[in-house]
């Protein structure tokens, strides 16, 4: 029985349940009074996909009473005669030859004079279906066949009786095939030629004129309308298997993006399969991050109806931070609608800048993935993810201490020991220091942990400057502090280039760097400048001159800052005096003006 929602004599049904739609279609086929059904909905949501699967199953089960089935896409179709001819020529017979011939005989006896003439013309004993097909197919090879085309069209059209006809992509027809012609034709074949007709379209994309014509005739012609609105889950499951990793996360992403376009889902699956071999051995949390980002990128690139293009997303993601999202700054009120939408998506899905983003984006835009570069960035991200996971476990262990007043020290110690025993290479120096301090405070011997930690992280500890770490978060364990100092002393050979490279890179410095640079004489700095070091401008302006005008409450520190700046200036003055070109270089690049009369 058909669901009820009546407007005039036409039933309007909005639904997103596939089962409900199938039941409605079943009822449509069983109802003799209904001949024309409209299946409408947005582009890409699977209207045609759904219909083809539904009708093929019905045909396989021999549940269709019509003589033949024709599916015609109106995309690029010109004129009504071309539409009529296409319906006949693509038709697939659904009954036996004898059944079809009997229907043709009956039809010719009733009212079809053209068909009766054709039947009378066939030679005795000739197969009727073959002779009918020959009339249509041979005509195009005949001399002056254009003269016969009206006759052929009439013959073909006369044979269209009791057909099931699906007209798809109506909104993509050519201008010389009007909605008025289509609806008049549908009305004629449904009433006079006993056809059932399915119209598939996206009425929201019809031109204003076509929409007005469609609305004008739909009340008279259309018996039943279905608004096809499948759920995002339903459409995603048409593309992804239930066992596909992170399927529920994909459903959540596309629900947030509000997209159910099957074409986008297929593009996403292709892209996901492309990167799968590079991420399958990484942490599950990283795999999930990569695929969620890829889903958003596919949405931006393949969705023509999206307000956010991939180029906009690519630019915006580089500027996305927690502060930019959470800030209630006055400037946020000036955001465009696109910026507000991206802020919502990024904050909801936790999307922030990543070094592998450009590789995913270029895979979509260029169709090519830089496998070596992508693999390198994924490996780096995986190492960081492992550390982040360990740190999260440590936070959870600390919660045992902070979130209750129970006497649960053994529980706390056990949780920390489990983490330390798992992998010391993934634990930051600060977390390790705090962990062994707590264990030591409650009677544990931590010397083995220190030895293992130093052995596993010796290279990183030797190259990392812990000045800021020690000044703010003093390492309590003297053995750990001593071993780190020994590593740094044995491995670091100070030179100006190395020191300035680090300062330029991090725009900061440690006690040892200041100590070394302040010990350099004007002569030593001058010799270094004349040795043609690479990126000398950056090393002077963003390195040595960082100390220019810098003050400190500590008198000794203040003296060292001044010594670095003064000796650097003196070395540049010495160079400026060598010749007019160097004078100009020093003046315009380093803002030090040496009078011409002081040139050597």
RODO-2510 file (C-alpha; in nm, 4 decimals, decimal comma):
residues 600
     n   res          X          Y          Z
     1     x     0,0000     0,0000     0,0000
     2     x     0,1316     0,3438    -0,0922
     3     x     0,2243     0,5945     0,1835
     4     x    -0,0183     0,8815     0,1963
     5     x     0,0759     1,2453     0,1430
     6     x    -0,1668     1,3871    -0,1088
     7     x    -0,1446     1,7084    -0,3090
     8     x    -0,4274     1,7059    -0,5619
     9     x    -0,4223     1,3565    -0,7088
    10     x    -0,0433     1,3351    -0,6884
    11     x     0,1327     1,1606    -0,3994
    12     x     0,4431     1,3344    -0,2584
    13     x     0,6747     1,1173    -0,0512
    14     x     0,9918     1,2285     0,1272
    15     x     1,2019     0,9429     0,2540
    16     x     1,5544     0,8349     0,3313
    17     x     1,4918     0,4689     0,4061
    18     x     1,5926     0,2453     0,1141
    19     x     1,3477    -0,0215     0,2270
    20     x     1,0611     0,2288     0,2343
    21     x     1,1414     0,3517    -0,1165
    22     x     1,1546    -0,0049    -0,2477
    23     x     0,8147    -0,0772    -0,0934
    24     x     0,6768     0,2379    -0,2561
    25     x     0,8146     0,1375    -0,5968
    26     x     0,6703    -0,2124    -0,5562
    27     x     0,3325    -0,0567    -0,4919
    28     x     0,3762     0,1724    -0,7934
    29     x     0,4228    -0,1269    -1,0202
    30     x     0,1223    -0,3082    -0,8769
    31     x    -0,1098    -0,0063    -0,8961
    32     x    -0,2860     0,0102    -1,2325
    33     x    -0,3873     0,3721    -1,1805
    34     x    -0,0302     0,4984    -1,1471
    35     x     0,1813     0,5306    -1,4606
    36     x     0,4360     0,8105    -1,4000
    37     x     0,6747     0,8356    -1,1061
    38     x     0,9344     1,1057    -1,0362
    39     x     1,2465     1,0126    -0,8397
    40     x     1,4180     1,3390    -0,7511
    41     x     1,7101     1,4425    -0,5378
    42     x     2,0485     1,6150    -0,5368
    43     x     2,3299     1,5234    -0,7753
    44     x     2,5590     1,2423    -0,6762
    45     x     2,3476     1,0950    -0,3956
    46     x     2,2848     0,7725    -0,5882
    47     x     1,9407     0,8082    -0,7472
    48     x     2,0464     0,6274    -1,0645
    49     x     2,2590     0,3786    -0,8702
    50     x     1,9623     0,2927    -0,6489
    51     x     1,7194     0,2645    -0,9419
    52     x     1,9471     0,0419    -1,1530
    53     x     2,0002    -0,2017    -0,8657
    54     x     1,6318    -0,2051    -0,7824
    55     x     1,5039    -0,2606    -1,1365
    56     x     1,7702    -0,5175    -1,2248
    57     x     1,6638    -0,7282    -0,9293
    58     x     1,2998    -0,6969    -1,0339
    59     x     1,3873    -0,7996    -1,3894
    60     x     1,5968    -1,0952    -1,2704
    61     x     1,3023    -1,2151    -1,0618
    62     x     1,0721    -1,1667    -1,3620
    63     x     0,8484    -0,9363    -1,1580
    64     x     0,8017    -0,6733    -1,4317
    65     x     0,4839    -0,7072    -1,6364
    66     x     0,5880    -0,4696    -1,9135
    67     x     0,7019    -0,5987    -2,2523
    68     x     1,0352    -0,4159    -2,2632
    69     x     1,2562    -0,1884    -2,0542
    70     x     1,4328     0,1210    -2,1866
    71     x     1,6751     0,3388    -1,9905
    72     x     1,7594     0,6699    -2,1591
    73     x     1,9805     0,9473    -2,0261
    74     x     1,8727     1,2833    -2,1659
    75     x     2,2236     1,4225    -2,1207
    76     x     2,3078     1,5916    -2,4527
    77     x     1,9912     1,4654    -2,6216
    78     x     1,8473     1,6813    -2,9056
    79     x     1,4799     1,6885    -2,9949
    80     x     1,1781     1,4707    -2,9292
    81     x     1,2302     1,2457    -3,2330
    82     x     1,5765     1,1525    -3,1060
    83     x     1,4271     1,0682    -2,7665
    84     x     1,1564     0,8457    -2,9214
    85     x     1,4086     0,6662    -3,1410
    86     x     1,6474     0,6129    -2,8483
    87     x     1,3734     0,4574    -2,6350
    88     x     1,2981     0,2025    -2,9070
    89     x     1,6577     0,1218    -2,9969
    90     x     1,7858     0,0658    -2,6427
    91     x     1,4813    -0,1322    -2,5353
    92     x     1,5423    -0,4730    -2,3806
    93     x     1,2707    -0,7345    -2,4336
    94     x     1,1449    -0,8734    -2,1025
    95     x     0,9098    -1,1409    -2,2418
    96     x     0,9392    -1,4419    -2,4696
    97     x     0,9269    -1,4031    -2,8481
    98     x     0,5828    -1,5599    -2,8699
    99     x     0,4480    -1,3283    -2,5985
   100     x     0,5864    -1,0224    -2,7742
   101     x     0,4507    -1,1268    -3,1141
   102     x     0,1077    -1,1892    -2,9642
   103     x     0,1104    -0,8428    -2,8040
   104     x     0,2055    -0,6882    -3,1375
   105     x    -0,0700    -0,8789    -3,3147
   106     x    -0,3244    -0,7673    -3,0536
   107     x    -0,2020    -0,4095    -3,0729
   108     x    -0,2280    -0,4065    -3,4518
   109     x    -0,5860    -0,5320    -3,4354
   110     x    -0,6839    -0,2645    -3,1857
   111     x    -0,5721     0,0678    -3,3340
   112     x    -0,2184     0,0711    -3,4678
   113     x    -0,2536     0,1049    -3,8469
   114     x     0,1203     0,1506    -3,9060
   115     x     0,2008    -0,1632    -3,7163
   116     x    -0,0718    -0,3515    -3,9066
   117     x     0,0767    -0,2368    -4,2353
   118     x     0,4186    -0,3571    -4,1292
   119     x     0,2802    -0,6934    -4,0288
   120     x     0,1092    -0,7284    -4,3657
   121     x     0,4343    -0,6414    -4,5457
   122     x     0,6465    -0,9149    -4,3894
   123     x     0,7165    -1,2206    -4,5970
   124     x     0,5376    -1,5396    -4,5118
   125     x     0,6943    -1,7283    -4,2222
   126     x     0,9524    -1,4568    -4,1464
   127     x     1,0300    -1,3910    -3,7810
   128     x     0,8287    -1,0856    -3,6808
   129     x     1,0803    -0,9381    -3,4364
   130     x     1,3632    -0,9789    -3,6862
   131     x     1,1675    -0,8076    -3,9623
   132     x     1,0751    -0,5194    -3,7346
   133     x     1,4351    -0,4734    -3,6278
   134     x     1,5526    -0,4784    -3,9889
   135     x     1,3194    -0,1987    -4,0846
   136     x     1,4827     0,0254    -3,8259
   137     x     1,8452    -0,0827    -3,8548
   138     x     1,8793    -0,1150    -4,2344
   139     x     1,7277     0,2267    -4,2986
   140     x     2,0448     0,4153    -4,2136
   141     x     2,2347     0,2368    -4,4908
   142     x     1,9775     0,3080    -4,7628
   143     x     2,0404     0,5787    -5,0275
   144     x     1,8615     0,9027    -4,9408
   145     x     1,7730     0,7493    -4,6051
   146     x     1,6803     1,0925    -4,4730
   147     x     1,3705     1,0741    -4,6869
   148     x     1,2673     0,7602    -4,5025
   149     x     1,3474     0,8801    -4,1485
   150     x     0,9973     1,0133    -4,0712
   151     x     0,8540     0,6775    -4,1738
   152     x     1,1121     0,4897    -3,9691
   153     x     1,0384     0,7128    -3,6692
   154     x     0,6697     0,6339    -3,6986
   155     x     0,7381     0,2621    -3,7214
   156     x     0,9670     0,2681    -3,4189
   157     x     0,7265     0,4765    -3,2154
   158     x     0,4362     0,2503    -3,3086
   159     x     0,6248    -0,0405    -3,1530
   160     x     0,6605     0,1295    -2,8145
   161     x     0,3711    -0,0236    -2,6263
   162     x     0,3495    -0,1449    -2,2687
   163     x     0,7113    -0,0361    -2,2062
   164     x     0,8810     0,0406    -1,8781
   165     x     1,0776     0,3586    -1,9509
   166     x     1,3292     0,5394    -1,7315
   167     x     1,4250     0,8935    -1,8401
   168     x     1,7294     1,0109    -1,6451
   169     x     1,9315     1,3358    -1,6301
   170     x     1,6385     1,5477    -1,7447
   171     x     1,8077     1,8611    -1,6135
   172     x     2,1020     1,7969    -1,8519
   173     x     1,9025     1,7859    -2,1773
   174     x     1,9811     2,0181    -2,4675
   175     x     1,7755     2,3354    -2,5151
   176     x     1,6005     2,2057    -2,8305
   177     x     1,4338     1,9365    -2,6212
   178     x     1,1941     2,1264    -2,3943
   179     x     1,0334     2,0219    -2,0669
   180     x     0,6968     2,0860    -2,2304
   181     x     0,7819     1,8326    -2,5041
   182     x     0,9076     1,5762    -2,2537
   183     x     0,6056     1,6031    -2,0252
   184     x     0,3626     1,5921    -2,3205
   185     x     0,5373     1,2840    -2,4558
   186     x     0,5336     1,1142    -2,1142
   187     x     0,1635     1,1908    -2,0755
   188     x     0,0894     1,0393    -2,4181
   189     x     0,2839     0,7134    -2,3781
   190     x     0,1577     0,6582    -2,0240
   191     x    -0,2077     0,7027    -2,1200
   192     x    -0,2300     0,5864    -2,4831
   193     x     0,0497     0,3340    -2,5021
   194     x     0,0152     0,1717    -2,1572
   195     x     0,3740     0,2589    -2,0514
   196     x     0,5028     0,3083    -1,7005
   197     x     0,7547     0,5936    -1,6866
   198     x     1,0181     0,6794    -1,4255
   199     x     1,1608     1,0333    -1,4375
   200     x     1,4903     1,0833    -1,2520
   201     x     1,6061     1,4413    -1,2024
   202     x     1,7481     1,7060    -0,9755
   203     x     1,4743     1,9662    -0,9972
   204     x     1,6785     2,2165    -0,7965
   205     x     1,9215     2,2526    -1,0879
   206     x     1,6582     2,3135    -1,3556
   207     x     1,6688     2,6545    -1,5197
   208     x     1,3972     2,8959    -1,4114
   209     x     1,2073     2,8426    -1,7350
   210     x     1,2381     2,4620    -1,7194
   211     x     1,1292     2,4582    -1,3560
   212     x     0,8229     2,6673    -1,4335
   213     x     0,7285     2,4307    -1,7179
   214     x     0,7893     2,1246    -1,5017
   215     x     0,5710     2,2627    -1,2221
   216     x     0,3030     2,3519    -1,4772
   217     x     0,2715     1,9954    -1,6114
   218     x     0,3700     1,7811    -1,3142
   219     x     0,0252     1,8071    -1,1539
   220     x    -0,1402     1,6700    -1,4689
   221     x     0,1220     1,4138    -1,5696
   222     x     0,2930     1,2846    -1,2560
   223     x     0,1163     1,0342    -1,0300
   224     x     0,3820     0,9832    -0,7655
   225     x     0,6939     1,1726    -0,6519
   226     x     0,9698     1,0415    -0,4306
   227     x     1,2275     1,2742    -0,2780
   228     x     1,5321     1,0465    -0,2580
   229     x     1,7250     1,1395     0,0560
   230     x     1,9436     0,8464     0,1590
   231     x     2,1367     0,8710     0,4829
   232     x     2,5083     0,9343     0,4680
   233     x     2,5612     0,5913     0,6237
   234     x     2,3539     0,4206     0,3529
   235     x     2,5465     0,5856     0,0723
   236     x     2,8841     0,5285     0,2332
   237     x     2,8045     0,1588     0,2691
   238     x     2,7426     0,1447    -0,1054
   239     x     3,1123     0,2272    -0,1482
   240     x     3,2866     0,0955     0,1648
   241     x     3,2602    -0,2509     0,3141
   242     x     3,1381    -0,2771     0,6721
   243     x     3,4800    -0,4079     0,7808
   244     x     3,6705    -0,1124     0,6303
   245     x     3,8906     0,0468     0,9020
   246     x     3,7574     0,3656     1,0620
   247     x     3,4227     0,3427     0,8802
   248     x     3,2333     0,4969     1,1727
   249     x     3,4817     0,7854     1,1778
   250     x     3,4211     0,8418     0,8049
   251     x     3,0473     0,8536     0,8662
   252     x     3,1028     1,1127     1,1384
   253     x     3,3277     1,3238     0,9112
   254     x     3,0809     1,3299     0,6231
   255     x     2,7934     1,4040     0,8590
   256     x     2,9851     1,7095     0,9808
   257     x     3,0562     1,8058     0,6181
   258     x     2,6908     1,7300     0,5332
   259     x     2,7715     1,5405     0,2149
   260     x     2,6262     1,2123     0,0862
   261     x     2,7555     1,2272    -0,2712
   262     x     2,8507     0,8769    -0,3856
   263     x     3,0969     1,0118    -0,6424
   264     x     3,2893     1,1875    -0,3648
   265     x     3,2826     0,8705    -0,1553
   266     x     3,4272     0,6731    -0,4486
   267     x     3,7029     0,9313    -0,5002
   268     x     3,7783     0,9201    -0,1291
   269     x     3,7976     0,5415    -0,1292
   270     x     4,0381     0,5489    -0,4237
   271     x     4,2553     0,8029    -0,2399
   272     x     4,2384     0,6125     0,0890
   273     x     4,3453     0,2900    -0,0817
   274     x     4,6317     0,4799    -0,2459
   275     x     4,7846     0,5887     0,0861
   276     x     4,6925     0,2760     0,2819
   277     x     5,0239     0,0960     0,2223
   278     x     5,2160     0,3936     0,3631
   279     x     5,0201     0,4165     0,6883
   280     x     4,9147     0,0582     0,7616
   281     x     5,2074    -0,0020     1,0024
   282     x     5,1760     0,3322     1,1827
   283     x     4,9889     0,4007     1,5051
   284     x     4,6105     0,3585     1,4582
   285     x     4,5579     0,7126     1,5865
   286     x     4,7827     0,8476     1,3084
   287     x     4,6067     0,6367     1,0442
   288     x     4,2791     0,7865     1,1578
   289     x     4,4206     1,1414     1,1422
   290     x     4,5512     1,0927     0,7881
   291     x     4,2259     0,9477     0,6561
   292     x     4,0077     1,2121     0,8212
   293     x     4,2165     1,4882     0,6623
   294     x     4,2035     1,3088     0,3282
   295     x     3,8229     1,2897     0,3499
   296     x     3,8051     1,6670     0,4036
   297     x     4,0451     1,7303     0,1147
   298     x     3,8387     1,5080    -0,1183
   299     x     3,5243     1,6944    -0,0167
   300     x     3,6863     2,0283    -0,0998
   301     x     3,8294     1,9096    -0,4311
   302     x     3,5550     1,6922    -0,5801
   303     x     3,2422     1,8623    -0,4454
   304     x     3,1354     2,1271    -0,6960
   305     x     2,8644     2,2453    -0,4567
   306     x     3,1022     2,2991    -0,1633
   307     x     3,1534     2,6560    -0,0456
   308     x     3,5103     2,5687     0,0570
   309     x     3,7490     2,4864    -0,2248
   310     x     4,0559     2,2713    -0,1711
   311     x     4,2807     2,5730    -0,2291
   312     x     4,0931     2,7595     0,0449
   313     x     4,1226     2,4606     0,2802
   314     x     4,4930     2,4226     0,2003
   315     x     4,5585     2,7873     0,2821
   316     x     4,3365     2,7907     0,5901
   317     x     4,4775     2,4748     0,7457
   318     x     4,8248     2,6326     0,7589
   319     x     4,6787     2,9168     0,9664
   320     x     4,4705     2,6949     1,1956
   321     x     4,5693     2,6769     1,5630
   322     x     4,3857     2,6098     1,8857
   323     x     4,4171     2,9781     1,9674
   324     x     4,2702     3,0875     1,6342
   325     x     3,9720     2,8592     1,6895
   326     x     3,9106     2,9154     2,0590
   327     x     3,9902     3,2853     2,0627
   328     x     3,6987     3,5192     2,1202
   329     x     3,9016     3,8022     1,9710
   330     x     3,7233     4,0975     1,8152
   331     x     3,8955     4,0180     1,4864
   332     x     3,6981     3,6929     1,4593
   333     x     3,3827     3,8945     1,4058
   334     x     3,5275     4,0060     1,0723
   335     x     3,5573     3,6480     0,9462
   336     x     3,3846     3,5594     0,6208
   337     x     3,1212     3,2865     0,6150
   338     x     3,3805     3,0529     0,4606
   339     x     3,6271     3,1238     0,7426
   340     x     3,3594     3,0580     1,0036
   341     x     3,2641     2,7311     0,8344
   342     x     3,6270     2,6170     0,8222
   343     x     3,6768     2,7110     1,1881
   344     x     3,3819     2,4884     1,2803
   345     x     3,5111     2,1945     1,0715
   346     x     3,8699     2,2258     1,1940
   347     x     3,7726     2,2524     1,5599
   348     x     3,5175     1,9695     1,5417
   349     x     3,7521     1,7298     1,3638
   350     x     4,0731     1,8515     1,5298
   351     x     4,2486     1,9384     1,2022
   352     x     4,5704     2,1344     1,2444
   353     x     4,8798     2,1847     1,0239
   354     x     5,0796     1,8761     0,9327
   355     x     5,3880     1,8303     0,7157
   356     x     5,2248     1,5559     0,5076
   357     x     4,9229     1,7675     0,4062
   358     x     5,0844     1,8973     0,0858
   359     x     5,1513     1,5409    -0,0317
   360     x     4,7849     1,4417     0,0140
   361     x     4,6651     1,7555    -0,1629
   362     x     4,9017     1,7172    -0,4597
   363     x     4,7866     1,3546    -0,4966
   364     x     4,4340     1,4876    -0,5581
   365     x     4,5219     1,7884    -0,7727
   366     x     4,8010     1,6292    -0,9784
   367     x     4,6966     1,2637    -0,9630
   368     x     5,0461     1,1803    -0,8413
   369     x     5,1745     1,0979    -0,4928
   370     x     5,5371     1,1734    -0,4090
   371     x     5,5808     0,8386    -0,2375
   372     x     5,9317     0,9002    -0,1008
   373     x     5,8422     1,2404     0,0434
   374     x     5,5109     1,1200     0,1835
   375     x     5,6705     0,8143     0,3441
   376     x     5,9371     1,0309     0,5083
   377     x     5,6811     1,2711     0,6574
   378     x     5,4564     0,9865     0,7723
   379     x     5,7503     0,8180     0,9486
   380     x     5,8293     1,1435     1,1292
   381     x     5,4649     1,1896     1,2232
   382     x     5,4485     0,8327     1,3498
   383     x     5,7455     0,8833     1,5799
   384     x     5,5830     1,1944     1,7206
   385     x     5,2539     1,0093     1,7578
   386     x     5,4241     0,7375     1,9587
   387     x     5,5665     1,0006     2,1942
   388     x     5,2282     1,1711     2,2199
   389     x     5,0612     0,8403     2,3053
   390     x     5,3173     0,7737     2,5791
   391     x     5,2732     1,1224     2,7177
   392     x     4,8975     1,0714     2,7237
   393     x     4,9478     0,7522     2,9232
   394     x     5,1673     0,9468     3,1651
   395     x     4,8955     1,2093     3,2027
   396     x     4,6513     0,9308     3,2834
   397     x     4,8948     0,7937     3,5424
   398     x     4,9264     1,1359     3,7014
   399     x     4,5465     1,1546     3,7181
   400     x     4,5611     0,8654     3,9645
   401     x     4,7513     1,1026     4,1910
   402     x     4,5560     1,4211     4,1230
   403     x     4,1967     1,3007     4,0960
   404     x     4,1493     1,1332     4,4330
   405     x     4,2518     1,1364     4,7980
   406     x     4,2916     0,7613     4,8215
   407     x     4,6062     0,5965     4,9549
   408     x     4,6872     0,4554     4,6099
   409     x     5,0621     0,5164     4,5786
   410     x     5,1299     0,1570     4,4754
   411     x     4,8728     0,1892     4,1972
   412     x     5,0374     0,5133     4,0830
   413     x     5,3897     0,3671     4,0967
   414     x     5,2802     0,0590     3,9052
   415     x     5,1239     0,2719     3,6288
   416     x     5,4419     0,4800     3,5910
   417     x     5,6665     0,1743     3,5962
   418     x     5,4580     0,0136     3,3213
   419     x     5,5090     0,3191     3,1025
   420     x     5,8838     0,3408     3,1712
   421     x     5,9252    -0,0291     3,1025
   422     x     5,7317    -0,0058     2,7746
   423     x     5,9658     0,2229     2,5793
   424     x     6,1944     0,4858     2,7309
   425     x     6,2767     0,6260     2,3857
   426     x     5,9259     0,7732     2,3574
   427     x     5,9330     0,9708     2,6825
   428     x     6,0375     1,3356     2,6948
   429     x     6,3134     1,4468     2,9329
   430     x     6,0677     1,6413     3,1464
   431     x     5,8270     1,3472     3,1810
   432     x     6,1117     1,1076     3,2566
   433     x     6,2616     1,3387     3,5183
   434     x     5,9292     1,3821     3,6966
   435     x     5,8529     1,0092     3,6812
   436     x     6,1792     0,8936     3,8378
   437     x     6,1532     1,1674     4,1013
   438     x     5,8196     1,0308     4,2180
   439     x     5,9448     0,6706     4,2181
   440     x     6,2580     0,7743     4,4107
   441     x     6,0548     0,9734     4,6633
   442     x     5,8742     0,6506     4,7508
   443     x     6,1806     0,4351     4,7873
   444     x     6,2476     0,2962     4,4385
   445     x     6,5975     0,2648     4,2947
   446     x     6,5844     0,4486     3,9581
   447     x     6,9488     0,4080     3,8512
   448     x     6,8641     0,1362     3,5962
   449     x     6,6006     0,3613     3,4401
   450     x     6,8542     0,6459     3,4116
   451     x     7,1170     0,4243     3,2472
   452     x     6,8674     0,2895     2,9944
   453     x     6,7213     0,6349     2,9246
   454     x     7,0640     0,7891     2,8625
   455     x     7,1653     0,4996     2,6353
   456     x     6,8483     0,5177     2,4280
   457     x     6,8409     0,8971     2,3950
   458     x     7,2110     0,9924     2,4059
   459     x     7,2190     1,1584     2,0634
   460     x     6,9116     1,3705     2,1236
   461     x     7,0203     1,4678     2,4761
   462     x     7,3650     1,5651     2,3529
   463     x     7,2315     1,7932     2,0802
   464     x     6,9417     1,9485     2,2722
   465     x     7,0015     2,2643     2,4682
   466     x     6,8279     2,2181     2,8046
   467     x     6,9051     2,5680     2,9328
   468     x     6,5458     2,6812     2,9438
   469     x     6,4373     2,3423     3,0787
   470     x     6,6796     2,3530     3,3702
   471     x     6,6112     2,7153     3,4615
   472     x     6,2346     2,6664     3,4834
   473     x     6,1968     2,2990     3,5653
   474     x     6,5083     2,2097     3,7571
   475     x     6,6098     1,8449     3,7147
   476     x     6,6046     1,7081     4,0659
   477     x     6,8010     1,3869     4,0120
   478     x     7,1688     1,4805     4,0241
   479     x     7,2824     1,1615     3,8458
   480     x     7,0566     1,2369     3,5479
   481     x     7,1731     1,6005     3,5338
   482     x     7,5396     1,5032     3,5510
   483     x     7,5110     1,2430     3,2762
   484     x     7,3379     1,4908     3,0434
   485     x     7,6106     1,7494     3,1058
   486     x     7,8752     1,4864     3,0319
   487     x     7,7049     1,3982     2,7050
   488     x     7,6951     1,7602     2,5936
   489     x     8,0534     1,8318     2,6960
   490     x     8,1904     1,5286     2,5143
   491     x     7,9937     1,5740     2,1944
   492     x     7,9718     1,9481     2,1356
   493     x     8,2549     2,1347     1,9671
   494     x     8,1529     2,4970     1,9525
   495     x     8,1982     2,6990     1,6359
   496     x     8,0354     3,0199     1,5242
   497     x     7,8432     2,8652     1,2325
   498     x     7,6843     2,5895     1,4420
   499     x     7,5873     2,8289     1,7197
   500     x     7,4356     3,0875     1,4847
   501     x     7,2516     2,8203     1,2837
   502     x     7,0789     2,7060     1,6018
   503     x     6,9983     3,0598     1,7168
   504     x     6,8525     3,1544     1,3768
   505     x     6,6512     2,8337     1,3664
   506     x     6,4919     2,8640     1,7105
   507     x     6,5246     3,2407     1,7622
   508     x     6,6539     3,1721     2,1089
   509     x     6,9724     3,0750     2,2878
   510     x     7,1087     2,9040     2,5932
   511     x     7,3677     2,9918     2,8535
   512     x     7,6478     2,8081     2,6767
   513     x     7,5820     2,9863     2,3449
   514     x     7,5930     3,3290     2,5118
   515     x     7,9094     3,2311     2,6961
   516     x     8,0817     3,1274     2,3726
   517     x     7,9717     3,4243     2,1576
   518     x     8,0629     3,6795     2,4245
   519     x     8,4122     3,5312     2,4412
   520     x     8,4745     3,6073     2,0731
   521     x     8,6940     3,9069     1,9993
   522     x     8,6333     4,1591     1,7223
   523     x     8,9195     3,9952     1,5311
   524     x     8,7665     3,6481     1,5578
   525     x     8,4256     3,7696     1,4370
   526     x     8,5939     3,9617     1,1532
   527     x     8,7832     3,6495     1,0434
   528     x     8,4613     3,4503     1,0451
   529     x     8,2813     3,7151     0,8339
   530     x     8,5653     3,7156     0,5780
   531     x     8,5650     3,3339     0,5545
   532     x     8,2543     3,3486     0,3275
   533     x     8,0084     3,1581     0,5502
   534     x     7,6780     3,0644     0,3880
   535     x     7,3667     3,2702     0,4723
   536     x     7,5821     3,5295     0,6417
   537     x     7,3115     3,7986     0,6342
   538     x     7,0679     3,5814     0,8279
   539     x     7,3375     3,4742     1,0765
   540     x     7,4339     3,8337     1,1509
   541     x     7,0923     4,0002     1,1499
   542     x     6,8943     3,7158     1,3112
   543     x     7,1837     3,5742     1,5117
   544     x     7,4534     3,8084     1,6388
   545     x     7,2361     4,1206     1,6244
   546     x     6,9608     3,9556     1,8286
   547     x     7,1648     4,0717     2,1260
   548     x     7,1722     4,4331     2,0047
   549     x     6,9969     4,6544     2,2602
   550     x     6,9046     4,3506     2,4710
   551     x     6,9019     4,4121     2,8463
   552     x     6,9013     4,1886     3,1517
   553     x     6,8532     4,2398     3,5230
   554     x     7,1605     4,0266     3,5654
   555     x     7,4557     4,2612     3,5227
   556     x     7,6866     3,9856     3,4015
   557     x     7,4360     3,8717     3,1379
   558     x     7,3868     4,2323     3,0261
   559     x     7,7621     4,2721     2,9808
   560     x     7,7801     3,9610     2,7638
   561     x     7,4927     4,0729     2,5401
   562     x     7,6614     4,4107     2,4891
   563     x     7,9974     4,2482     2,4116
   564     x     7,8448     4,0340     2,1366
   565     x     7,6683     4,3308     1,9736
   566     x     7,9666     4,5683     2,0074
   567     x     8,2242     4,3250     1,8666
   568     x     7,9913     4,2388     1,5760
   569     x     7,9442     4,6102     1,4971
   570     x     8,3185     4,6742     1,5179
   571     x     8,3894     4,3866     1,2771
   572     x     8,1357     4,5235     1,0267
   573     x     8,2801     4,8771     1,0520
   574     x     8,6221     4,7317     0,9780
   575     x     8,4831     4,5624     0,6658
   576     x     8,2978     4,8796     0,5553
   577     x     8,6222     5,0764     0,5590
   578     x     8,7841     4,8445     0,3057
   579     x     8,6182     4,9878    -0,0087
   580     x     8,3097     5,1839    -0,1295
   581     x     8,1159     4,8670    -0,2190
   582     x     8,1581     4,7183     0,1295
   583     x     8,0623     5,0545     0,2797
   584     x     7,7352     5,0415     0,0823
   585     x     7,6743     4,6763     0,1786
   586     x     7,7188     4,7445     0,5487
   587     x     7,5068     5,0589     0,5326
   588     x     7,2056     4,9141     0,3535
   589     x     7,2105     4,5566     0,4836
   590     x     7,3209     4,6094     0,8437
   591     x     7,2246     4,9774     0,8956
   592     x     7,5768     5,0856     0,9958
   593     x     7,6876     5,4084     0,8243
   594     x     8,0624     5,4655     0,7999
   595     x     8,1693     5,8119     0,6701
   596     x     8,3397     5,8098     0,3299
   597     x     8,6432     5,9917     0,4636
   598     x     8,7161     5,6936     0,6899
   599     x     8,7679     5,4554     0,3977
   600     x     9,1141     5,3039     0,3858
***
